[in-house]
Amino acid sequence: MIQIYKTVENELLTLDTIEEGIWVNLVNPSFSEINETSERFNIEINDLKAALDKEERARIETEENYFVILVDVPIIEKDSNSEIYSTIPLAIILSKSFIITVCTKELPLLNEFINKKVRGFFTFKKTRFILQILHRNASYFLRYLRLIDRKSNQIEEELHKSMKNKELIHLLALEKSLVYFSTSLRANEIVLERMLRLENIKKYPDDKDLLEDVIIENKQAIEMANIYSKILSETRDAFSSVISNNLNIVMKFLTSITIVMSIPTIISSFYGMNVGLPMSKNPNAFLYILLITFVLSIVSAFIMAKKKMF
């Protein structure tokens, strides 16, 4: 899908033609759309296709008439049972007359610009637009990290009640998401630090201040991801030990019950033999044996309880 926008008299308009100062947004573009964009804007096809590869690393590349900024952006993927937090590449191609963004999914952070929720956004202020995208990106990382922390707290409360493997698997999925976030944030940090050295980005003092704010928020997100990852790892290990310990307690209890219940079985098996045994001809033998069995079982249970065997 190809979308073309331009700010005209403080209003964001949707266009069908190419003009000076436009923003072209490509969302999961087809091969024909990539070829068309490449020909119309004189851009290498590989630069447009870079964001379509989920394994593509964040970087900056400078070409003859444009340069490419590739960063990782956070997304939420819906699963059958839960939400999965991950990252995908976003390519920002900047030239003197246009900006092109390429991504495999429709991003909430770009929709904020389309829906006019970002103050001071103009398509012709290309450098500031890029910095605003990066600033929103860092904000979304922080927002999703808080959601992960909140969800981990909910799972921890459920673990106190249920102690099932399902909650541990959810914790493992959140921990995996934090690994993705940490890796992507560190890669974005390298891109941001390189941008700080580019004169085109630091052309105006306000833009330099905004870039420094983006770097600070990105560092904050890295620290939060590392802290939450460590907490989740320790929490998962602790609850795994608790579940294992509870299983040992249950097995210990069942073993003790088995030992106590084996006493009546042993005595009854003796009297099931075709041999002469004490009280075998006594009419009250059954009651006596039942009483003896009950006493022995009670004594055995008392001894085990005193030794804290269950």
N, C-alpha and C positions, 0 to 999 in steps of 0.2 A: 504494500500500500504506500502510495506517494502522497504526501500532504505538503502544500506550499503556503506559507504564511508571510505576511508583511505588515509592519506597523505603519499605519497612515493616520496622521493627526490623532495620535494616542489611542487608536483603535486597531486591534489585531484583526486583519482581514484574511480570508482564504482566497487564494488566487489560482488561476489555471495557466498563467504565463510566467515567464522568467523575467524578473526585473532586478534592479540594483537594490541591495539590502534585504534580500529575502531569506527566509529560513525554510529549508526543505527537510521534512521529517520522513524517513523511510522506516516503516514498521514491517518486519519480516518480509522483505522485498523478494519478488520472484526473480528468476534469472533475466527475464526480459526487462524488468524494471531496473535492474542493476546496469544492464547494457545501455538502456535509454539514458539513465542518469550519467553514466560514464561519458557518453557521447555529447550530451547537452552541456555538461559542465567541465569537460576535458579533465577527468579524474581517472586515475588508474583503477581498473576493475578490482585488483587485489586489495586496494585500500578500502573500497566499498564492501568487499566480502569479508574483511578482517573481523568485523563485529558479529558475523554469522557463525563463527567458530567459537564454541563455548570454552575451549581450552586456550584461546588467544590471550597472551599476556598484556598487561597494561604498559603503554609506552607512548613516546612522542616521536613522530617522524616528520622531517622537513623535506618537502618537495620543491620543485621550481616555482610554481605559482600558488601553492597552498601548503598547509601542514596539517597532520593528522594527530589528534589526541585520542588515545584509547584508554578508557578507564573501566573498572568493574563497578556495577551498580547492584544493589540488593533487590531481591524479588521474593515474593511469597508464592509458592506453588501449592495448589490444593491437591491433597491426597484423599483416598477413600475414607481414611479415619482421622487424619490430622492435617496440619499445615506444615510445609517444609520450607525452611529459609535457605536461600541459596544466592548465588551471584551470577551475572551474565555480563558480557562486554557491551559497552556503548562506545561507538565511534563518533567523534566530533571532527568534522572537516571544515577548516576555516580558510577562506581566501579574502581578497580585497572587496569582493562584491556579494558574497553569500556565505551562509553557514549550512552545513548538511549534518544531520544526526542519523545514525543507522543503528538499529537494534532488532533483535529477533522477537521481542515482545513489546506490547504497549505499556509504557512505563508511567506510573503515577506521578513521578517527579516532572516529566515532560508535560503531562496533562495539566499540571498546575499552571504552566505557562500558557497552554492552549486555552484553558478556562479563565485566564486573566486573574489568577490568584497571587501573582508575584508583582510586587510594586517595583517601579523603575525598570520594567522590562520593555526593551525596544529591539526589534530585529536588526535595525541598522547599527546599533551599538554592539558590535560583534564580540569584542573582547570582554565587555561587561557581561554579555549574555553567556559566554562560556563560563566565566567565573560564577555566575548565578546558578548555572547548571551544576557545577562542582560543589557549590555551597549547599544546594538542595540535596545533592547526593550524600554528602557527609551527614546532613541532618536526618536523612532516611536511614542511614546506617545506625545512628544513635537511637532513632525511634524503634527500629526493629530489635536492637539490642535490649531495649527496655521491655519490649514485648516478650522476648526470649526469657529475660529474668523473671517477669511476671508469671509466665507459663511454667517455668521451672519451680517456682514457689508453690503453684497449684499442684503440680505433680508430687512435690515433696509432702504436701498435706495429705494427698491420697495414699502415698506410701506409708504414712503413719497408721492408716486404717486398714489397707488391704495387703500390703507386702507381696504384690504379685509381680511377675516378670514383665507384664505389659507396661507398667510405669517405668521400669528400668530401661526398657527399649525406647520409650519416649525421651527419657533423659539422654540416652545415647544418641538419638537423632538430633537433639538440641546441641549436644556437645559437638557433633559433626558439623552442624550449621555454624557454630562459633569458629571452628577451624577454617571453614570457607571464608568467613568474614575476616578473620585475622590475616589470612593470606592475601585477600583482595585489598584490604586496607593498607597493608605494607607495600603492595605493588603501587597503589594509588599515591602513597606518600612519595615514592621515588619520582613519579610523574609530576607531582605538585612542586617538589623541590627543583626539578629541572625547569618547570615553568617560571619559577621565581628568578631564574637566571636569563630568561628570554626578554629582550628589550621590548618586543611587540606587546607582551602581556603587561609589562610595567610602564606602559606609555603614559598613563595618568596616575597621579598619587592615590586617588580613590580606588582605582583598580588594584594597585599594589596592596592597599590596606585590606581590600576584600579577599585577595589571594592569601594574605597572611592569616585572615580569619578562617579561611577554608583549611589551611594547613593546621591551625590550632584545633579545629573541630575534628579533623581527621586523626590527629594524635590522640585526642580524647577518646574517640571511638576505638582506636587500637588498644588503649589502656583498659577501657571497659570490656572489650572482647577478651583480653587476656585474663582479667579478673574473673569474669563470669565463667570462662572456660575452666579455670582452676577450681572455682567453687563447685561447678557441676561435676567435675572429675572426682573431687573428694567426696561429694555427696553420694554419687553413684557407688563409689567404692564402699562407703560407710553402710549404705542400705544393702548392698550385696552381702556384706559381712553379717548384718542383722538378719537377713533372710536365711543365710546359711546357718547361723546360730539357732534360729527358731526351728529349722528343720532338725538340727541335732537334738533339741529339747523334745520335739515330738517323737523322734525315734527312740530317745531314752525312755520316755513315758510309755510308749507302746511295748518296748522290751520288758520293762518292769511289770506291766500288766500281763504280758505273756508268761513271765516267770510265776506270778501269783496264780494265774489260771491253770498252769500246768500241774499244780499240786492235786486238785481233784481228779484230773485226768490220770495221773500216775496211780492214785489209790484205787480208782474205779477199774483201771486196767488189771491191777492185781486180783481183784475179786471177780474179774471176768474169766480167770483161768480155771481149768478143770482140775484143781488141786485143793487139798484141804488147807484152809486158812482160819485164823482165830475168828470166832463169832460167826462162822459160816452157817451154823445150824441154829443160831439164836434168832428167835422171831423178831427181835428189835434191832437186829444187826444193821439194818439200813439206817435207822435213826442215829445209832452210835457212830457209824462211819461218816454219816453226814455231819454230825456234830464235830467229830475229830477233824474232818476236812475243813470245816468252817473256821475252827480255832487255828489250825495251821496256816490257813490263808491270811487270817487277821494278823497273826504274829509275823508272818513274812512281810506283809504290807507295812506293818509298824516299823520293822527293822529297816526296810528300804526307805521309808519316809524319814526316819531318824538320820539316816546316812545321806539324805537329800539326793536319793537316786531318782526321785520324780516329785 
